[in-house]
Amino acid sequence: MLLLGTCNPAGESSTYNGLYYKQDELQQMVEGGRLRGIPVKQEHMGSEVGCVVSSFIDSRGALQCVMEVDESTVEGTIAKGFICDGIALDLSLGYSVDVRNTDNKMQAGEKRLLEISLVRKGARQGCHISAYQVEGASVVFKETESKTWDCFHML
């Protein structure tokens, strides 16, 4: 099963000092191919149900990922059911942040993406699965508030 969705809204400005990704960090991950192979999980727990196969930044600056769910495993089959039945259509990034205390001031350092999760309710607004395709079937487009497909100039 293939999925396409918004994994992170447009990033923060380059002067931002916090836990969210900055826009330049998102761009560097995509350009460096660092998202490829990142595990996909359910609710940030358990075994991998798949992995990221491709990523891009859309016209709004949001991080889009194409993910493959492995339907040959029990966990992947359960994830497929949650997606097809509309139970888990949000996406959430799981990552760590190196936070340092310098001159009595907290400084957010390097962020390391650990996984992307299929979740019932994501923490960040607009992070949803926008389309999925089960092998041998047509693409199913999900109604979301996002404009994921605008970057392709489709009618």
Secondary structure as a PSIPRED ss2 file (coil, helix, strand):
# PSIPRED VFORMAT (PSIPRED V4.0)

   1 M C   1.000  0.000  0.000
   2 L E   0.000  0.000  1.000
   3 L E   0.000  0.000  1.000
   4 L E   0.000  0.000  1.000
   5 G E   0.000  0.000  1.000
   6 T E   0.000  0.000  1.000
   7 C E   0.000  0.000  1.000
   8 N E   0.000  0.000  1.000
   9 P C   1.000  0.000  0.000
  10 A C   1.000  0.000  0.000
  11 G C   1.000  0.000  0.000
  12 E E   0.000  0.000  1.000
  13 S C   1.000  0.000  0.000
  14 S C   1.000  0.000  0.000
  15 T C   1.000  0.000  0.000
  16 Y C   1.000  0.000  0.000
  17 N C   1.000  0.000  0.000
  18 G C   1.000  0.000  0.000
  19 L C   1.000  0.000  0.000
  20 Y C   1.000  0.000  0.000
  21 Y C   1.000  0.000  0.000
  22 K E   0.000  0.000  1.000
  23 Q H   0.000  1.000  0.000
  24 D H   0.000  1.000  0.000
  25 E H   0.000  1.000  0.000
  26 L H   0.000  1.000  0.000
  27 Q H   0.000  1.000  0.000
  28 Q H   0.000  1.000  0.000
  29 M H   0.000  1.000  0.000
  30 V H   0.000  1.000  0.000
  31 E H   0.000  1.000  0.000
  32 G C   1.000  0.000  0.000
  33 G C   1.000  0.000  0.000
  34 R C   1.000  0.000  0.000
  35 L C   1.000  0.000  0.000
  36 R C   1.000  0.000  0.000
  37 G C   1.000  0.000  0.000
  38 I C   1.000  0.000  0.000
  39 P E   0.000  0.000  1.000
  40 V E   0.000  0.000  1.000
  41 K E   0.000  0.000  1.000
  42 Q E   0.000  0.000  1.000
  43 E C   1.000  0.000  0.000
  44 H C   1.000  0.000  0.000
  45 M E   0.000  0.000  1.000
  46 G E   0.000  0.000  1.000
  47 S E   0.000  0.000  1.000
  48 E E   0.000  0.000  1.000
  49 V E   0.000  0.000  1.000
  50 G E   0.000  0.000  1.000
  51 C E   0.000  0.000  1.000
  52 V E   0.000  0.000  1.000
  53 V E   0.000  0.000  1.000
  54 S E   0.000  0.000  1.000
  55 S E   0.000  0.000  1.000
  56 F E   0.000  0.000  1.000
  57 I E   0.000  0.000  1.000
  58 D C   1.000  0.000  0.000
  59 S C   1.000  0.000  0.000
  60 R C   1.000  0.000  0.000
  61 G C   1.000  0.000  0.000
  62 A C   1.000  0.000  0.000
  63 L E   0.000  0.000  1.000
  64 Q E   0.000  0.000  1.000
  65 C E   0.000  0.000  1.000
  66 V E   0.000  0.000  1.000
  67 M E   0.000  0.000  1.000
  68 E E   0.000  0.000  1.000
  69 V E   0.000  0.000  1.000
  70 D C   1.000  0.000  0.000
  71 E C   1.000  0.000  0.000
  72 S C   1.000  0.000  0.000
  73 T C   1.000  0.000  0.000
  74 V H   0.000  1.000  0.000
  75 E H   0.000  1.000  0.000
  76 G H   0.000  1.000  0.000
  77 T H   0.000  1.000  0.000
  78 I H   0.000  1.000  0.000
  79 A H   0.000  1.000  0.000
  80 K H   0.000  1.000  0.000
  81 G H   0.000  1.000  0.000
  82 F H   0.000  1.000  0.000
  83 I H   0.000  1.000  0.000
  84 C H   0.000  1.000  0.000
  85 D C   1.000  0.000  0.000
  86 G C   1.000  0.000  0.000
  87 I C   1.000  0.000  0.000
  88 A C   1.000  0.000  0.000
  89 L C   1.000  0.000  0.000
  90 D E   0.000  0.000  1.000
  91 L E   0.000  0.000  1.000
  92 S E   0.000  0.000  1.000
  93 L E   0.000  0.000  1.000
  94 G E   0.000  0.000  1.000
  95 Y E   0.000  0.000  1.000
  96 S E   0.000  0.000  1.000
  97 V E   0.000  0.000  1.000
  98 D E   0.000  0.000  1.000
  99 V E   0.000  0.000  1.000
 100 R E   0.000  0.000  1.000
 101 N E   0.000  0.000  1.000
 102 T E   0.000  0.000  1.000
 103 D C   1.000  0.000  0.000
 104 N C   1.000  0.000  0.000
 105 K E   0.000  0.000  1.000
 106 M E   0.000  0.000  1.000
 107 Q E   0.000  0.000  1.000
 108 A E   0.000  0.000  1.000
 109 G E   0.000  0.000  1.000
 110 E E   0.000  0.000  1.000
 111 K E   0.000  0.000  1.000
 112 R E   0.000  0.000  1.000
 113 L E   0.000  0.000  1.000
 114 L E   0.000  0.000  1.000
 115 E E   0.000  0.000  1.000
 116 I E   0.000  0.000  1.000
 117 S E   0.000  0.000  1.000
 118 L E   0.000  0.000  1.000
 119 V E   0.000  0.000  1.000
 120 R C   1.000  0.000  0.000
 121 K C   1.000  0.000  0.000
 122 G C   1.000  0.000  0.000
 123 A C   1.000  0.000  0.000
 124 R C   1.000  0.000  0.000
 125 Q C   1.000  0.000  0.000
 126 G C   1.000  0.000  0.000
 127 C C   1.000  0.000  0.000
 128 H E   0.000  0.000  1.000
 129 I E   0.000  0.000  1.000
 130 S E   0.000  0.000  1.000
 131 A E   0.000  0.000  1.000
 132 Y E   0.000  0.000  1.000
 133 Q E   0.000  0.000  1.000
 134 V C   1.000  0.000  0.000
 135 E C   1.000  0.000  0.000
 136 G C   1.000  0.000  0.000
 137 A C   1.000  0.000  0.000
 138 S C   1.000  0.000  0.000
 139 V C   1.000  0.000  0.000
 140 V E   0.000  0.000  1.000
 141 F E   0.000  0.000  1.000
 142 K C   1.000  0.000  0.000
 143 E C   1.000  0.000  0.000
 144 T C   1.000  0.000  0.000
 145 E C   1.000  0.000  0.000
 146 S C   1.000  0.000  0.000
 147 K C   1.000  0.000  0.000
 148 T H   0.000  1.000  0.000
 149 W H   0.000  1.000  0.000
 150 D H   0.000  1.000  0.000
 151 C H   0.000  1.000  0.000
 152 F H   0.000  1.000  0.000
 153 H C   1.000  0.000  0.000
 154 M C   1.000  0.000  0.000
 155 L C   1.000  0.000  0.000
